[in-house]
Amino acid sequence: MNTFPYAYIRGQTVKIKDAHIPIQSKVIHYGLGVYAGIRGHWHNGNLYLFRPKDHFERMKNGVKMLGMPWTMSYADFRKILTGLIRKNKIRSDVYIRPLVYAGSTQIVPTLEGSEPDFALYMISFGHYMNTGGGLKLKVSKWVRVDDDMIPTKAKCTGLYANSALAKSEAVRAGFDEAVMLNRDGSVAEASSSNLFGVKNGVLYAPPLSANNLDGITRRSIIELAKKELGLKVKEVRFKKADLYKFDEVFLTGTACKIVWVKQVDNKKIGPESSLGGKMGPVVKQLKALIDKAVINELPGYEKWCEKVY
Ligand SMILES: Cc1ncc(COP(=O)(O)O)c(C=O)c1O
């Protein structure tokens, strides 16, 4: 994972080592920021950004939910993004991190006041997790933050303390990733990805009311499952015990793309326990589809890709 040499901050393109935030900033002390994570895929001599407008709109809505006065348009965002991609001479896959943050150095933890700052940096990024052999998930003891505590539809930086607690607990216990439950015991999502299950050919996803992020990959997977595979999709709440019973479980997100799960706690996932340990047919087909879609090779889904060069 290498950071590209140039970043954008407070209206200027600077060397990444000069992209500083003052230590007094509210974003550091109180987690008052909203970020996005966008992937670009290098293919056939061009860079294809995957659904950048959807990521921007989700970020803009997140900022609005926090009540910060941010006025950047998509056209302005795209101009800055393209400018930085060109400056960094990117000719490979890339992961892009825009951040809107309270740069104010006042001591009081409020969101009022000056317009938030905007920053952008880029890294080269292969696999986010070691995904080939399937993931081992641990159901976390940390309960997912409720929407009426911090809006979970905003990728609010402060919210990620909740994710980090769950992920670290799982990793320390020898697992790859955490599943977070809500107070009612229903599944919310993983620490930084959405979760799906498959049972008897039906695709299950926790609904958007389950304190999860409205993932762009989640949206894409649901559309592909319905339109390309003809699957029935049920967005319903389900619990830990249902998770153990699924024929297939998988995670989706910009960083991890789509990753199959081989084990949840000490239970192997599969139609029979002996089948736990193999990638299931549904996730396999969805992976093939999304892998094509992100490089603009899936007919009918070109609208998801924006060319840079
Ligand atoms: C908490 C959380 N859930 C789900 C996702 C997946 O969302 P997306 O597919 O838009 O990357 C992310 C990543 O952004 C996340 O941080």
Ligand as a Chemical Component Dictionary entry (heavy atoms), coordinates in Angstrom:
data_LIG
# 
_chem_comp.id                   LIG 
_chem_comp.type                 NON-POLYMER 
_chem_comp.pdbx_formal_charge   0 
_chem_comp.three_letter_code    LIG 
# 
loop_
_chem_comp_atom.comp_id 
_chem_comp_atom.atom_id 
_chem_comp_atom.alt_atom_id 
_chem_comp_atom.type_symbol 
_chem_comp_atom.charge 
_chem_comp_atom.model_Cartn_x 
_chem_comp_atom.model_Cartn_y 
_chem_comp_atom.model_Cartn_z 
_chem_comp_atom.pdbx_ordinal 
LIG C1 C1 C 0 -19.178 0.651  7.912  1  
LIG C2 C2 C 0 -19.134 0.345  6.449  2  
LIG N1 N1 N 0 -20.060 -0.468 5.932  3  
LIG C3 C3 C 0 -20.068 -0.775 4.612  4  
LIG C4 C4 C 0 -19.121 -0.274 3.742  5  
LIG C5 C5 C 0 -19.171 -0.591 2.284  6  
LIG O1 O1 O 0 -19.616 0.506  1.541  7  
LIG P1 P1 P 0 -19.180 0.731  0.025  8  
LIG O2 O2 O 0 -19.619 -0.473 -0.719 9  
LIG O3 O3 O 0 -19.904 1.956  -0.392 10 
LIG O4 O4 O 0 -17.720 0.898  0.016  11 
LIG C6 C6 C 0 -18.120 0.573  4.253  12 
LIG C7 C7 C 0 -17.109 1.148  3.363  13 
LIG O5 O5 O 0 -17.228 2.257  2.928  14 
LIG C8 C8 C 0 -18.132 0.896  5.626  15 
LIG O6 O6 O 0 -17.200 1.700  6.147  16 
# 
loop_
_chem_comp_bond.comp_id 
_chem_comp_bond.atom_id_1 
_chem_comp_bond.atom_id_2 
_chem_comp_bond.value_order 
_chem_comp_bond.pdbx_ordinal 
LIG C1 C2 SING 1  
LIG C2 N1 SING 2  
LIG C2 C8 DOUB 3  
LIG N1 C3 DOUB 4  
LIG C3 C4 SING 5  
LIG C4 C5 SING 6  
LIG C4 C6 DOUB 7  
LIG C5 O1 SING 8  
LIG O1 P1 SING 9  
LIG P1 O2 DOUB 10 
LIG P1 O3 SING 11 
LIG P1 O4 SING 12 
LIG C6 C7 SING 13 
LIG C6 C8 SING 14 
LIG C7 O5 DOUB 15 
LIG C8 O6 SING 16 
# 
